[in-house]
Every structure is written in C-alpha cells, then in structure tokens.
Amino acid sequence: MKIYGRTQKNSSKLSLLAECTFVAEPEALREIASFLYRCADNIEEQGESWEHDTFESNEVVCPGFIVFNPYVVEDEDS
C-alpha cells in the first residue's frame, strides 16, 4: 500500500507520504470505512476494469480522498 498526498500550499504535486492522520468525528470515520470496503469489493469483483473512485462527503470542509486500483496504476517508485 502506498499513500500519496498534496499539500494545501502546493496542490499540483503528488508526494509519497510516510504517514497520514485523520481528525474526524466517528460518523465521518465510518463513512470513510464504508467507502474503503466498497472500493475493495469493486477491485475484487471488477478487477482491472475498475480504476478508481472518489470519496464524497457532506462535510463542509473535507479533503479529496481517492482510491486507485493497484493493478492499473503504473508504479514509478519501484
């Protein structure tokens, strides 16, 4: 698993992260967990035909959260 992110100051460059921290209420964490389960199910069921999905939240302030299928991403860091 690799986690990439963008800073608020430089949103044009993706960086490989060593750590990420979630600061969220329990309901938001459950929504993220449910989203991750759906993504895992889609990868298993659809294989390489499923590329990615974006988490959509009702929160006023919510960073972008995207899951990509590891089987369709070219790994530049290997």
Backbone as CSV, one residue per row, in Angstrom:
resi,resn,N_x,N_y,N_z,CA_x,CA_y,CA_z,C_x,C_y,C_z
1,MET,0.855,-1.180,0.000,0.000,0.000,0.000,0.890,1.229,0.000
2,LYS,0.496,2.181,-0.806,1.179,3.475,-0.851,0.131,4.550,-0.664
3,ILE,0.515,5.598,0.040,-0.382,6.725,0.278,0.289,7.967,-0.303
4,TYR,-0.420,8.623,-1.202,0.067,9.851,-1.818,-0.784,11.009,-1.325
5,GLY,-0.230,12.199,-1.368,-0.994,13.363,-0.957,-0.449,14.637,-1.558
6,ARG,-1.233,15.675,-1.388,-0.862,17.010,-1.841,-0.969,17.952,-0.633
7,THR,-0.095,18.926,-0.581,-0.207,19.918,0.479,-1.176,21.007,0.046
8,GLN,-1.677,21.754,0.998,-2.562,22.864,0.657,-1.802,23.960,-0.071
9,LYS,-0.502,24.078,0.185,0.308,25.117,-0.447,0.728,24.747,-1.864
10,ASN,0.921,23.449,-2.136,1.354,23.006,-3.460,0.463,21.858,-3.908
11,SER,-0.708,22.201,-4.404,-1.680,21.172,-4.760,-1.404,20.540,-6.117
12,SER,-0.358,20.977,-6.809,-0.096,20.428,-8.138,0.793,19.189,-8.092
13,LYS,1.521,18.972,-7.006,2.469,17.871,-6.946,2.028,16.799,-5.952
14,LEU,1.944,15.553,-6.436,1.668,14.418,-5.558,2.965,13.981,-4.902
15,SER,2.911,13.692,-3.596,4.078,13.212,-2.867,3.732,11.905,-2.172
16,LEU,4.701,11.002,-2.110,4.527,9.758,-1.381,4.624,10.080,0.105
17,LEU,3.613,9.707,0.867,3.557,10.029,2.290,4.033,8.856,3.139
18,ALA,4.714,9.153,4.220,5.120,8.130,5.176,4.019,7.894,6.205
19,GLU,3.134,8.860,6.354,2.084,8.783,7.375,0.954,9.714,6.983
20,CYS,-0.254,9.354,7.402,-1.376,10.276,7.268,-2.173,10.223,8.560
21,THR,-2.807,11.323,8.886,-3.567,11.438,10.126,-4.971,11.899,9.806
22,PHE,-5.955,11.182,10.337,-7.353,11.580,10.190,-7.794,12.245,11.489
23,VAL,-8.367,13.420,11.379,-9.001,14.094,12.509,-10.461,14.216,12.117
24,ALA,-11.296,13.329,12.668,-12.683,13.255,12.210,-13.586,12.698,13.298
25,GLU,-14.848,13.059,13.205,-15.865,12.520,14.103,-16.120,11.050,13.744
26,PRO,-16.650,10.264,14.684,-16.916,8.850,14.419,-17.763,8.604,13.169
27,GLU,-18.774,9.426,12.931,-19.631,9.237,11.758,-18.832,9.377,10.460
28,ALA,-17.950,10.366,10.407,-17.131,10.559,9.210,-16.169,9.387,9.014
29,LEU,-15.597,8.888,10.106,-14.705,7.735,10.004,-15.451,6.503,9.493
30,ARG,-16.691,6.323,9.937,-17.498,5.197,9.453,-17.828,5.348,7.970
31,GLU,-18.074,6.571,7.522,-18.334,6.813,6.099,-17.097,6.473,5.268
32,ILE,-15.914,6.849,5.753,-14.672,6.541,5.050,-14.447,5.027,5.032
33,ALA,-14.675,4.369,6.164,-14.506,2.914,6.231,-15.440,2.213,5.259
34,SER,-16.673,2.649,5.185,-17.640,2.069,4.258,-17.184,2.278,2.812
35,PHE,-16.690,3.457,2.505,-16.171,3.755,1.173,-15.014,2.819,0.826
36,LEU,-14.089,2.613,1.772,-12.944,1.743,1.524,-13.384,0.299,1.285
37,TYR,-14.381,-0.171,2.035,-14.914,-1.525,1.823,-15.513,-1.646,0.428
38,ARG,-16.264,-0.625,-0.008,-16.858,-0.652,-1.344,-15.777,-0.692,-2.413
39,CYS,-14.714,0.081,-2.221,-13.614,0.078,-3.186,-12.954,-1.303,-3.245
40,ALA,-12.707,-1.908,-2.089,-12.096,-3.241,-2.058,-12.983,-4.257,-2.764
41,ASP,-14.283,-4.199,-2.511,-15.225,-5.100,-3.185,-15.184,-4.896,-4.693
42,ASN,-15.150,-3.640,-5.137,-15.118,-3.347,-6.570,-13.842,-3.864,-7.226
43,ILE,-12.708,-3.729,-6.549,-11.444,-4.235,-7.094,-11.522,-5.757,-7.237
44,GLU,-12.034,-6.438,-6.201,-12.141,-7.895,-6.263,-13.129,-8.363,-7.326
45,GLU,-14.253,-7.675,-7.439,-15.309,-8.105,-8.356,-15.044,-7.709,-9.812
46,GLN,-14.456,-6.519,-10.014,-14.304,-5.994,-11.377,-12.882,-6.074,-11.915
47,GLY,-11.936,-6.379,-11.045,-10.546,-6.499,-11.484,-10.030,-5.219,-12.116
48,GLU,-9.283,-5.382,-13.189,-8.646,-4.237,-13.837,-9.619,-3.316,-14.555
49,SER,-10.877,-3.708,-14.668,-11.851,-2.809,-15.306,-12.300,-1.702,-14.349
50,TRP,-12.005,-1.843,-13.059,-12.301,-0.792,-12.079,-11.020,-0.017,-11.834
51,GLU,-11.046,1.296,-12.088,-9.829,2.090,-11.953,-9.739,2.831,-10.620
52,HIS,-10.724,3.675,-10.316,-10.650,4.474,-9.098,-12.042,4.978,-8.712
53,ASP,-12.123,5.505,-7.503,-13.346,6.155,-7.038,-12.947,7.288,-6.100
54,THR,-13.799,8.286,-6.013,-13.556,9.452,-5.173,-14.575,9.496,-4.046
55,PHE,-14.089,9.643,-2.823,-14.963,9.740,-1.656,-15.687,11.075,-1.694
56,GLU,-16.986,11.017,-1.532,-17.783,12.237,-1.496,-18.389,12.377,-0.108
57,SER,-18.223,13.548,0.473,-18.664,13.798,1.836,-19.631,14.963,1.877
58,ASN,-20.485,14.948,2.878,-21.386,16.074,3.117,-20.738,17.123,4.017
59,GLU,-19.522,16.846,4.475,-18.811,17.785,5.339,-18.512,19.069,4.564
60,VAL,-18.573,20.198,5.246,-18.278,21.479,4.611,-16.808,21.533,4.199
61,VAL,-15.934,21.070,5.072,-14.501,21.031,4.779,-14.073,19.565,4.783
62,CYS,-13.687,19.083,3.618,-13.254,17.688,3.508,-12.198,17.598,2.409
63,PRO,-11.017,17.084,2.737,-10.003,16.949,1.693,-10.414,15.898,0.670
64,GLY,-9.852,15.995,-0.521,-10.114,14.984,-1.529,-9.579,13.644,-1.076
65,PHE,-10.308,12.581,-1.357,-9.921,11.237,-0.936,-10.229,10.298,-2.090
66,ILE,-9.183,9.773,-2.730,-9.335,8.960,-3.928,-8.653,7.617,-3.704
67,VAL,-9.319,6.540,-4.120,-8.731,5.202,-4.064,-8.513,4.727,-5.497
68,PHE,-7.280,4.302,-5.805,-6.943,3.748,-7.114,-6.685,2.257,-6.983
69,ASN,-7.072,1.535,-8.003,-6.826,0.108,-8.086,-5.329,-0.104,-8.313
70,PRO,-4.630,-0.830,-7.435,-3.184,-1.002,-7.599,-2.813,-1.792,-8.844
71,TYR,-3.766,-2.522,-9.399,-3.482,-3.347,-10.581,-3.510,-2.550,-11.879
72,VAL,-3.953,-1.295,-11.832,-3.995,-0.476,-13.052,-3.097,0.757,-12.961
73,VAL,-2.397,0.928,-11.858,-1.522,2.085,-11.671,-0.091,1.689,-12.015
74,GLU,0.554,2.504,-12.830,1.967,2.274,-13.128,2.773,2.743,-11.937
75,ASP,3.618,1.872,-11.399,4.382,2.176,-10.199,5.711,2.818,-10.585
76,GLU,5.824,4.123,-10.364,7.040,4.861,-10.713,8.100,4.767,-9.624
77,ASP,7.714,4.313,-8.415,8.634,4.297,-7.284,9.334,2.970,-7.083
78,SER,9.143,2.014,-7.964,9.778,0.691,-7.796,11.179,0.691,-8.311
